[in-house]
Amino acid sequence: MDIGGQWRIDRVIGNNVLLVTSPVTGKESILLGKGLGYQMKPGGWIAPTDPLIEKRFRMDDREQMRQYEMLETIDPEVIKITEAIIAIMAAEISGNLNENVHTALASHIQFAVYRLRNGMEILNPFLMETKTLFPQEYEVARSAAELISHTFQLKVPEDEIGFLTYHVYSAAQHIPVGQLVKISGLITEMVELVERVKRISIPRDSIDYVRLITHLRFAIDRIKRSATEKNPFVKSLKSKYREEYTIARQMAKLAEEHLKIDVPEDEIGYIVMHLYRLFQHYPSQTVQE
C-alpha cells in the first residue's frame, strides 16, 4: 500500500478526534473535525488534506501538548457532545472560533456533568447580566444545554446556561472566560453601588437596567482599549450634576481597582450623562452616610 504523505492513526479518541503520527518526521499530532474519527481504526491512514480535518494540534508544541493532555482526561462522550456544540457555534456565529474552545469547553462540560450527577448546586451570580449582554451567545448556549441534557439525561439549570454562554462568547471573541467573569462581576458591583447610594432598586427586567449595563459594558471596553472619545461637556456636567458625578467617580474607582487602568475624565462624563437620564425615572432617595 502506497501511503505517500499520509499520517498513521495511532488512536481514535472519539468520532471527531484522532491521534496521528507522520511516518516522515515521526511527530505526533491531534486532528479535530466533525465525523473525522467515524469508522477509523488504529493502524489506519489519513491524508493531511482530508476535507474533514478542521484543526490540528502539534504534539511538539508545549501549549498544544498541554491541551491534548487535557483531552486525554475527558470522557469521549463529552468530547463528542463538545464538537457537536462547536458545530452549532460555527453555524450561528460569524468569524473564526478560538482553537482553545475544543479543550476549554470540553473540560467545562465534563465538570458540569459531574456536578449535576452528584447533586451539586450550580449558582451563577451574573446570570441576568449575561443574558442581557450576550443574547445571541446565550441562545447558542441554550441549544448546547439541550444537547447536554439529552445526551446525559440531566436537567441543565439556567445558571449553567449562563456559564456556557461565557464559553461561546469567549470562543467567538477570543477573550478568556476568566476575563468575562471579571467584567461581569465589575458591572454587577457598579450597578449595586448605584442602587446602594441612591437607595433604589432597578428592576432587572426593565429597559433602564438593560441600558445601564449595556452602557457600562461598552464603557469598560473603551477604557480597556484606551478608546474613549472626547467629551466636550465634561466640565459643565461635573458642576451641574454633582450627585451624578460623585456616583460616577465612585463607579470609576471600582473600575480602576478591577482593571488596574485609569478611567479618563471624559468617560466619567459619559457615565454622568447616563446616570442623569436613569435618575429621571427614579426619585432621589439618597441618604447621607
Secondary structure as GFF3:
##gff-version 3
##sequence-region A 1 289
A	DSSP	beta_strand	7	14	.	.	.	ID=ss1
A	DSSP	beta_strand	17	21	.	.	.	ID=ss2
A	DSSP	beta_strand	28	32	.	.	.	ID=ss3
A	DSSP	beta_strand	45	46	.	.	.	ID=ss4
A	DSSP	beta_strand	55	58	.	.	.	ID=ss5
A	DSSP	alpha_helix	62	72	.	.	.	ID=ss6
A	DSSP	alpha_helix	76	92	.	.	.	ID=ss7
A	DSSP	alpha_helix	101	117	.	.	.	ID=ss8
A	DSSP	alpha_helix	127	133	.	.	.	ID=ss9
A	DSSP	alpha_helix	135	152	.	.	.	ID=ss10
A	DSSP	alpha_helix	158	173	.	.	.	ID=ss11
A	DSSP	alpha_helix	177	198	.	.	.	ID=ss12
A	DSSP	alpha_helix	207	225	.	.	.	ID=ss13
A	DSSP	alpha_helix	234	240	.	.	.	ID=ss14
A	DSSP	alpha_helix	242	259	.	.	.	ID=ss15
A	DSSP	alpha_helix	265	279	.	.	.	ID=ss16
###
